[in-house]
Amino acid sequence: YNKLLCENMAFTEDSDMKLVDVGYGNRVSGERIVADIGADSAPAKRLVAAAKENFTAIDATCGKKTRTVIVMDSGHIVMSAKEPESIEATEK
């Protein structure tokens, strides 16, 4: 079943896709990350507010405080409870 599911998603076990852990078992494709910024700045807060209005916000905090805002190339905004430095370290 898992092999069939992966084939339907154009993802195989041999794929070189790099998944970045954004906390609590959530992962995003490292190749699609445009930027990861601290969530305390005013521009980050505006990004999150606009993404929530456009239904492009993905909350991966599991109810914890948002520490990092990740901008994806698809225009989605991922909110993470991990520090930006720890996400940057897993990207490399």
N, C-alpha and C positions, 0 to 999 in steps of 0.2 A: 504494500500500500504506500509506504513512504517513498519508494523508488518511483512509483507511478506519479505521486504528487510532485516530486521534485522534477520529473521530466515535463510535467504540464507547466511548471513554473520556469522552464528553461534553466534549471539549476541542477547540476549533477554533483555527485560526490567528488569528481575530479576537477571541479571548478576552482578557479583562483580567486573567487570573490572573497574579499576581506570584510568580515563583519566586526563592527566596533561595539563593544559592550557599553550601553548607556545607563546601566544599573537595573537591578532587580530582575535579571534574566532577559531584559530587552536589548535587542541589537539592531543596528542600522548598517547599511552598506557603506563602508568607508570610502568607496570610490564616488559616492554621490554627495558627500559632505562638502559644502561650500565654505562654511565657517562655523566655529563654535566660540561663543562669547559668554561672558559673565552675565547673569540674569539681573544684576542689581542696577545696571545702567538704564537711563531713560530711553535710549533708542531700542534696547532689548525689550523693555516693557511695552513700547509702542508696537514692535514687531509681533509680540505675543498677542496683544489686544487685537491687532488687525487680523492675525491668523485665526483667532477665535471667531471673529465676525465672519470670515470667509470660509470657515469650517476646514481649514488646512492645518490646524494645530493638533499635535499628537502629544499627549501628556504621558510620559513614561516615569513619573515621579512616585507613583503608588501612594499619593497623599502626602509625601514629604515636601520640604521646601525646594523650590526650583533654584538650582545653582548654576545651571548651564542652559543656554539656548542654542540649539544646533539648527543651522540653516541648510536645507537640502536643495539640490539642483532642480527638484520638481516644484519648488516653491513652498513645500511643507516646512513647518517649524516643529522641531522635536524638543520638548522640555525634559531635562534630566536632573536628578537629584545629585549626580556626581559633580565634582569640581572640574572646571575646564582643563586644568593641568593633567588630571588623571585620564580624561578622554583623549587629550592630545598624545599622551604617552602610548595609549593603545592603538592610535591611528598609525603610528610609525612601524 
